[in-house]
Amino acid sequence: MRLKQVLTGVVGVAGVCLFGSLPAKATARLQTWQFDTGQNRLVFTTEGGVQPQVSWLTNPRRLVIDLPGILSETALGDQFVGGAVQAVRVTQVDAHTTRMVLELNPSYDLDPKQVKVWGLTSQQWVVQLPGATPAPPANDSIVIPDFSKAAVRPLTAVGDDPLPPRLSRNQVNTTAVRATATVLRGVQVTAEGFFIHSAGAIPQVQVYRTRDANQTRQLVIDVLDAAIVPGLAPDALPQGRYGIQSWSLTQFATAPPAVRITLSLEGYSPDWQITPLTSGGIWVTPIGVAPSQIAAPPTTVVLPVVQAAAPVPIGSSTAAPQPTLSPSVQQAAVPNRSQVLVMLDPGHGGVDPGAVGIGGLQEKGVVLAVAQHTAAALRAQGVAVQFTRQGDQTVDLQPRTEMADAARATVFVSIHANAVNMQRPEVNGLETYYYSDAGRVLATALQNHVLSVLPTHDRGVRQARFWVLRRTSMPAALIEIGFVTGATDAPKLRDPRWQAQMGQAIAQGILNYLQGQP
């Protein structure tokens, strides 16, 4: 006889309205799922919003998660897990529902009253099982999909120094080093994530995702040719904010010196994007979710129903001060800004320099610098930003549009610099391209605002069939900020002050579009 106890409930998410009624027919798909054996936790993501329905079967002992309105993919089917959960099976039980079944190890004593379910967003969900799991294998290099994307490599001259152990609180470990190009001054909590203050040269970063010996996810940021400002105390670093368990800053006396920043992540923390700025500082921003939607798991559960109340936001309600914003970007009344995501696409990169102009000026470097200023201005206004490339990487056209679609971006803005024959230095100016009608409105807003604040020749708003405009599902525009071959434009494109002004102008153009201004 199969005994069944229903544990269903409607789950609210901090910063997100309670979800409405589900469609009668499945219209979205299960995108990914991972079972973290170290945390005894299932995390899954769907294309559209869903209200999971969790039930407990006593004979055989299984936990069942039904996803109404969700279709399953064959590639996301049965998988052996091991540990407390022997296997996870994914099936399409009918035309309207995907079912995930967690088959438990007979030796695992599960108390269903302790099962917790909560949403990071309406599309990303966590099912937390109670109790300790069997010890992980001796090999600590196990890679969990989407959670651990690269093993941490030691810094030059560090040798086999291990990563810091799992932290219960913040740590700052310093040692005497020579003068460095960059000095890290501290970490500030903002409405868009975290801002690492720095002085001196543009931070040079290397980013790794790994796990410690206790299988806690860690984000590791190595800042090269850098030092920690004297007197920085552990208490000055954030703790318990946005799903970050703790911070560790460690100085290495390498050649050149380097600082390793380690963020120990809670299981419900999303992945994070690292963006160094040409003007100094490093943004640490969540991927695919606004910080206001990152909440702690519920601490109490009342059965027979698994409590599905909205998680409690972490930290105080007092907003932290944000980095100073140039007066050229005005405060914007953007509706639902916490749900807005701008995908910035700095053109070319890596082996592809883009256009090469006067004095060897390369498009790829100019547009990345401008995009970083655009992102900083938008984030200071409370608008989330992601990049198709964060540094000098080679990225093909198709992955750029796929990133935007996967992130469900609100708008897509590609930033480029133009070129003609080197014998035509008289050709200068700004032009912006679109493909769809929605893209035309965005392109017009960008062109109009940049022309209103920066002296440059108006080459118009034009329709084009560029890949990144045709293959994106959201309003998209491509702005050509000037000619690297132009006698007037090239000196501006090379000037960091002008790059900052252009980046801020583009940001204001995007804000104007989001406010419905032409």
N, C-alpha and C positions, 0 to 999 in steps of 0.2 A: 504494500500500500504506500502511495506517495503522499506524504504529509506536506502541506505548504503553508507557510506563514508569510503574509504580505507585509512588506516594509516600505510601501510607496509613500511619497509625499511630494509636494510642490516646493521647489527650491528657488529662493530668491538670491540675487547676487548684488553685492554692494555696488552702487553706482549704475545698476541696470534694472529696468522695470521688470516686474514679474511677467513671465512669459505668457502670451495669449494662448488661445486654443490652437491645438496642432492641426495641420491640414489633414483632410480625410484620406489623402493619398500621399505616399512617400515621395518627397520632392528633393531631399538632400541625402548625402551619402556619409557614411562613416569614413573619415579621412585617415586617422591613425589611432593606434592604441599601444600602450606599453604597460607591462606589469613589472614594477620595481620590486624585486625580491628582497632587497636590503631594507626598504621602507614598508614592505607588505602592502603595496598600494597600486591600484589600477588607475591609469590616467588615459582618457580617450578624448578625441576631438572629432566633431562633426561639421559638415559644411554649413548647416543651418541650426537655429536654436532647437533645443530638444528638452523634454522633461523625462529623465530616466525613471523607470519604475523597477524597484529592486524587490526581489522576493527570495525567501529561504526555503529550500527543499531539504527535508530531514532524511529521506530515504530514496535514493542515495543523497549524501550530504553535499549540496551544491548551492552556490549563490548565483542567482539569475538576474541579469540586468536587461530589461526590455527598453528599446529605443523607438518609440512610436514616431512614424513619419520619416524614418531613416532607412536607406538602402545599404546593403553590405556589398563589399567587393570580395571576389574569390581570393585575391592575394592577401586579404586580412583575415583569413580563416584560422583553422585550428593551429595551435602552437603549444608544444611542450614547454613548461616553465620550470618546474622543480621547486622544492622547498615546501612552504605551507600550501601553495597552490600547485597541483600537479600539472594542470593544463588549463588553457583558456580556449574555448570553442566559440566561434562566431558563425551564426547561421541567419538566413532570411526565413523567419517562421511564416510570414505571409506577405502579401503585397504591400503591407503598411508598416511592418515592424522588423527591425534587426534585433536579434537576441545574442547576448554575450553570457556564456555559462562558465563560472569558475569552479573547476572540479578540485576538491580539497584533498590534501593528504590525510589518510585515515588517522595518522598520529597527531594531526593538528587539531587542537581542541578549540573550536571557534564558538564564542558566545555571540549569537546574532544581535543581542541587545547592545553590543559595543560597536557594531558596524556604523560607520559615518559616511554620509554622502553630501558633497557640496559642489558648487559650480565656481570655477575661476571666472568664466564668462558663460553666456547662454550656450556656447558651443564647445567649451572645454570643461570636463567633469572629472572629479576624483571620487573613487570608492576606496575608503580606508578600512582595511581589516585590522582587528586588534591583535595584540600579543606579539611576542618575539618570534622570529623565524629561525630555521636552522642556520648555522654559521655559513657564510659564503665560502666558495672554494678558495683555496690558498692563492690562486692566481688573481691578483687585484686588478688586472688589466681588462676585465670584462667590460665590454662596451654595450651600453643600453641604447637602442635607437633613439635619436633626437635628444637624448639627455647627455650623452658623453660622446662628443664628436672628434676628439683628438686627445691623445695622451700628452701629458705635460712633459716637455723636454727641459732638462736642466740648463741654466744659463751658462754661457761661456766661462770657464774657469771655476765654476761651482762644483764640478765633479759630480759625485753621487749624493750630494746633499738632498735629503728627502723633502717633500712638501711638508709644511707645518701640520701637526696633527689636528684632528677635529677640534674646533674651538667652542668653548662654552661662553666666551665673551671676547670682546675685541682685544687685539694685540698690536703693539707697535714695537718693532725690534730694530734698533739702530746700531750702526757702527761707524767709525770714522772713515770718511772717504775724501778723495780729492774733489776739487771744484767740478761741478757738472753743468751740462747745458740746460737742464730742466730741474726745477725744485717743486716737489709736491707739497702743498700747503694744507690740505685737508679735504674732507668730503662734506658736501652740503645736500640736504634733502630738498627736492623741489617737487612741484606738481607733476613733472614729467619723468621723475626717476631720481637719479643722483648726478651731481656735478662735482667732479674732482678738480679742485682749484690747482693751478700750476703757474709758475713764473718762469720766464726765460724762453727757451726755444720751443718749437712745436713738439709736443710729446710724441716719441716714437714707441709704438706699442706692439706687442705680440700677445695674442689672446688664445687661451686653451680652455677646453671644457673637460673635466675629469671627475673622479670620485676619490674620496679619501679611504682609509682602511676600514672605516665604518659604513662605506657605501653612501656617504652623504655627497650629493652633487656639489661641485665646486666650480666657480668661474675664476680663472686665473689670468691676471693682466700683468705682463712684464713691461715695465717702462724703462727703456734703455737710456744710458747716459743721464741718469736721474738720481736725486737724493731726496730724503725726507727732511722737511723743514725742522730745525732744532726746536725741541719743546713740544712737539705734537703728542698729545696724550691719548690713550685708548678711549677715554670717556668722551673725547671730542668727535669720535666717529659714530655714525648712526648705528643703532641696534634695534632689531625687531621691526624694521620698516620694509614694506613692500615684499615680504617674503624672504628677506635676507637675514639669516640667523646671526651672522657676525662677520666682521671685517678683520683682516690681518694685513699690516704693512710691514714688509721685511726688507732691510737694506742689505744688498750684497756688494762686497768689495771686489767686484769683477773689473775687467778692463774692457770698456769703460764701466763705471759703477752702474748698478741697476736696482730698481725697486720692484719687488713682487707684491702685487695686491691680490689677496685671496678673499673671495666672497663665498662663504658657506651658505648654501641655499636650503630653505625649507622645501619639503616635497611638493608643495603647491605653488612654488615660485615658478614663473615662466622662464623662458630663455631670455638672454639680455644682449643688446647690441652696444658695442663700444665705438664711440666716435670722437677721435681727437680733433681739436680745432686749431686752425692756423693762427687764430688770435690767442691761443692758450687755453688750457683746460681740456677735460675729457668728459663727454656725456656718457652715462650708463643708463640706457633706456630699455624698457621691456619690449619684447617683440610680440606683436599681434594682440596686445591688450593695453588699455590705459592703466596707469598706476592706481587710479581710484577704484579699479575693478579687482585689484589684487587684495585678497582678504585672508584672514586666518581661518583655519578649519573650525567647525563648531566644537565646543568643549563639552557640551552635555547632550545626551540623546535620551529621549523618552520612548519606550516601546509599549505596545507592539508596533508602533510606526517609527522608522528611522527619522529623527528630527531633520527637517529640511528647511529650517529657517535661514534667513540671510546671514552669512558669516559676519563677524564683527570686524570692522576695519582696524588695522594696526595703527598704533600711535595716537598722539593727541590730535585734536581738530584744528590746532593752530597752524596756519600755513607757514612754512619756512620761507625766509627771504630768498629771492631768486637772483641770479647773476644780473648785473646791470644791462639794460637793453638800450640800444641806441635810440635817441628821440625820433629817428627817421621812421621807425616802425611804431604805429599808433595802436593804442589799446583797441581791440576789436571785439565787437559783440557777435561772436560766432556762435550760432545756436548749437547746442549739444556738442560743445567742443571736445568733451571727454570721449566722444565716440567718433571723432574725426581722425583719420590717419592719412598723412600726405606721404606718398612715395616719391622720393627724389632720385633722379637717374643722372648722375654725372657721366657724360658720354665717354666712350672709348676706355682707355686704361690698360696697364700692363704692357704687353707686346705691341699694342695698338696705340700709338701716340695721338691719333686723330690728325687734325690739320697742323702743319708745321709752317710757321711764318717768319717774320722779320727777326733776325738774330737768333734763329732756332727756337723761337717761342712755340711751345707745344700745347695743343688744345687740352689734352687730358689733365694736366696739372692745373691750368687756369680754372676749368669748370669744376674740378673737385673742391678747390678753395672757395669758389663762389657758392657751391652747394652747401658747404659746411657753415658758411655765414647765414645762408637761408634757413638751415635747420635750427641754428642757435636762436634766430629771431622768432621762428614759429614756436619752438619749445618754450621760450620765455612767455609766449602768449597762451600756453596751455594746450597747444596742438601737438599731437604725437607725430613723429617723423621716423621713417625708415629709409635706408639707402639701398640701391642696387649694388653699389660697391662703396666700401668705406676707405679704401686706400688705392694704391697703384696696382690693382688686380685686373687680369684679363677676364671679361665677362661677355659672353655672346649675347646676341639680341634676344633670343627666345627666353633664356633664363630671366632676363630683366622683366619681361611682361609676366612670366610665370610667378615671379616673386610678388609682383603687385596684386595679381589675382589671388594668390594663396593668402596674402595678408589682408585681403578684402579692403584694399585701400580706397579712400574716398576720392582722391584725385591722384593723377600721375603727371609729374612735371620732369621732362628731360631737358638737361642744360648742355648746350653745345657752343662752340665758337666756330665762326665761318672762315672760309678762305677762297681766294681766286688766284689767278696767275700772279706770280711775284712782280710781274711787270705792270700790274694794275693797282698801285698803292692808293689811288683815288677812290677806290670802292670801300666804303665804310658803312656802318649802321646796324640797326637792330631789326630783326624779323622774327615772327613767331608763327608756328605751324599747328594745324589741327587736322583731324580727319572727319570726326562726327560733329553733329550739330552741338552736342553738349561740350565737346572739345573746343568748338569755335568760341563759345561764351568764355571759357577759361582762358584761351589764348588771347582774346580781346582784353580781358581784365589785366593780364600780365603785360601786354604791349602798352596799354594805356597808362598804367601806373609807372612803369620804368621810364617812359618818355616824359612823364610829368615831373620826375625828380632828377633825371640824369640827362645832360645835354648829349644827344646822339641823333644821327640821321634816322628817320622813320622809313623803313623799307616795307612796312605793312604786315598785315595778318593774312596768311595764305593757307589754302588747303593742300595737303600732301598725303602720299600713301606710304609714309615711313612705317616700318614694321612696328615700332613701339607705339605708334598711334593707332594702327589698324588692329593690333592683337591684344589690346587692353580692354577690359570690360567696363572701366570707369572713365569719366571725363579725362582726357589726356591732351597735353600740349607739349610742343618742343620749341624752346626758345633759343635762338642764335644770338648770343650777347654781343657780338662784334666780330670783326675780321682780324685774324692774326697776321694777315698780309696787308692790312690797311695802315697807311701812314698816320692817320688820326687814332684808330682803334688800338693798334698794337701796343703803344706805350701805356694806355689805360689798362689793357688786359694784363699787363705785366705788373702793375702797381697794386700792392696789397691793400692800400686804402680804397682804391676804386673797386677792387674785388669785394671788399666788405660792403661798400655802398650798393653795388649791384646785387649782392646776396640779400641784403635787407629790402631792396626794392622789389625783388622777386617775391620775397616773403609777404610783403604788403599786398602785392598783386593777388597772391593766393588768398589772403585774408579777405580782400575785397570781393573775390569770386564767392567765397564761402558765405559772405554776408549778403550776396545777391547784388553787389554793386558792379557796374560795367567797367 
